[in-house]
Amino acid sequence: MKKSWITPEIRRKAQRILSGLSLEQKAGQMTQYDWGFSPINPDTGLSQRDMISEQIAQGLVGSVFNLAGAEEANRLQQLAVDNGGDGHGVPLLIGRDVIHGYRTVFPIPLAQASAWNPALAGATAEAASREALADGVAWVFAPMIDVSRDPRWGRIAESIGEDPLLASAYAEAWVNGSQIGSDNGDGNGSAPEVASCPKHYAGYGLAEAGRDYNTVDLSDRVLREVILPPFRKAVEAGALTIMASFNEVNGIPACANRYLLTTILREEWGFEGVVASDYNALQELITHGVAADEEEACLLSLRAGTDVDMASGIYIRHLPRLVREGKVPESLVDEAVLRILALKLKLGLFERPYVSPSEYATDTSLPAEHIALARQAARESIVLLRNEGEVLPLSKATSSIAVIGPLADSLKDPLGCWAFDGRPDDVVSVLEGVRQAASPTAVVSYAKGCEVDGVSGSGWEESELAEALEVAGKADVIVLALGETFEMSGEARSRTNLDLPGGQRRLVEAVAQLGKPIVAVLLTGRPLAIPWLQDYADAIVQAWHLGVQSGHGIADVLFGDYNPSGRLTVTFPLNVGQVPIYYYRKKTGRPPGGVYTSYYLDSSTDPLYPFGFGLSYTSFHYGEIRCVNLQAALGESFDLSVEVSNTGSREGEEVVQIYIRDEAASVTQPLKKLVGFRKVKLGAGESIVVAFTLGADALAILDADMNVTVEPGDFTVWIGPSSAEGESVRLTVEAPAQ
């Protein structure tokens, strides 16, 4: 855990500022408004922004969000700092949803997770923060580290996937990357100028039925074993803020959940930063039915540990009166405000409230190094799911290529969800990427084929299909760009049908009748249930929504300029009836295997593609696992290694994964649990020994009393290329001698 960032000096300064604030101004510091939402009041003729501006000038607003642009940021900061003319006001904290890029849009988080490269995600987070800060944004609402097992949920696109260890690794890297800073000259290294805000704390990714905002009901065991580890890792990495989620957890909405916000977050983990609500979440306590009115919602949230009210205005409307009436102690308000002031001091806002010209300003163009980073992130995020007959990589000598599909020439959809500041003009489409990568003499033709979500059989669709068949018939190879629009994933974008929408299946089936090699490129924000596609496509490339360099990243993979190294971080179901499906499951007393076992009458229990899966243009061989010690006493570690060899003809990267199972514990354990991974690059014919040490972190469980402990007994360990494959060895933790 990092040392306390609220130093005695910061605390002293914050207390001095706090002492000069009125009760209304204290409530103002706890209030955040949406600058992007600005309806006109018909009675006054004033807009929402007019009202916010007036309150800022009076010191009654602590932060705003959905503001973009240095000029506007500086104007509002001047209102706040002038403070009615005395020049001693508290600067604003300006926030923004910077989920996977700012103006330079990188792959969606689920795609970046597929790279199994947390350091790369940290680099994209840093780039995004630098661009955001150039526009005055010092608070990024990221990373989204909800563990999610349900592809029906639209926000799985923003997640790292289904595994808590991988999500924890990305949480740490993302926090460290996004909290950029500069050397303040005090000898303590870099002082952050941007605060990260890991979200959504907690359980949001396990919404029932995959329906956004729905109920979350989970045991304390699942909460602590699966949901909380990424958030704890983010806190240990030094996250300065946390966002509480919309949802209830076991009957109590997060913003009113003292167990989550105070008992665990502050008392157990030692978090000393700011807790913000999600959008209008305080008002929604009334809708949830736990608060009768705004006053009760205000009291519940403050007592639970919510410092900042996003959007609802409940704190500013009610807190001053409630303090004066003795219903809430002012000391509780002071604790929250002191944290907010300390955060602003930590970020240097009192010394540097205004935005200065920056090399990372993106008014006219994107920084060249960020474009290069976006291309690297795009190609590392791609997962090769099928490659029958080694149709990929395509030869650059191919004379005729048909690029067909409703997403082939799209510039908006590759940006993905939550790309508010991205611009389609900066996007390289799949079609353009193929055209630039192919031989100058190659004929690259295009037809749309159908709409992403159009009505199959309409006259327009028939015309588009006929054109696609004509174009495809003249080509040597067909690249089908299929998937979802950017609007089909993200917040409030849940789906019950996980197939390709609209007439895309009909397009695939029709084109396949031509007998040409088909490469299906899937641009989606979630895993799809598409087992039928394997019957028609020779190659299947899971390309996600990859951001501004989508076309170049995809073409790099299609033509072999980059050997695909992505691996799935979320299980692909055979059908929606299997959902939720994830590798981290329990054995049960009757594992699948016949009648009266845990099976389906009409479907396999196996997934379409398992967690950790992904193909390469080369092949890798795993030797036997070597272990220095097959037995160890309690408190000791196991040192294991395996030789991994590139047995193919190309350089490639392999994600070496290690899983463990406690064979007989005091509480049931998952069939497999990821406890480590290494991404290694090997030349053709090259071998490397990959080593792992399994200590208490890997061997420990939460026992029946919810204590973290390592129990004596046998453990099976697998090292391999996915959760479904690998060499294994049995290890034993010996009980102490009696």
Secondary structure, DSSP 4 states (H G I P E B T S, - for coil): -PPPSS-HHHHHHHHHHHHT--HHHHHHHTEEEETT---B-TTT--BHHHHHHHHHHTT---EEES---HHHHHHHHHHHHHGGGTS-PPPPEEEE--SSBSSSB---HHHHHHTT-HHHHHHHHHHHHHHHHHTT--EE---B------TTSGGGGGS--S-HHHHHHHHHHHHHHHS-EEE-SSSS-EEESSEE--B-BTTGGG-GGG-TT--B---HHHIIIIISHHHHHHHHTT-SEEEB-SSEETTEEGGG-HIIIIIIIIIIT---SEEE--TTHHHHHHHHTS-SSHHHHHHHHHHHT--BEESS-HHHHHHHHHHHTTSS-HHHHHHHHHHHHHHHHHTTTTT--SPPP-TT--SS---HHHHHHHHHHHHHH-EEEEEGGG--SPPTT-SEEEEESTTTT-SSGGG-SS-TT--GGGPPPHHHHHHHHS-TT-EEEEE--S-SS--TT-HHHHHHHHHHHHHHHT-SEEEEEEE--GGGSSTT---S--SPPTTHHHHHHHHHTT---EEEEEE-SS----GGGGGT-SEEEE-----TTHHHHHHHHHTTSS------SSPBPSSGGG-S--SS-B--SS-SSSTTSS--SSS-SS-SB-TT--B-SS-EEE---EES-SEEETT--EEEEEEEEE-SSS-EEEEEEEEEEESS-SS--BS-EEEEEEEEEE-TT-EEEEEEEE-HHHH-EE-TTS-EEPPSEEEEEEEESSTT--EEEEEEEEPPP-
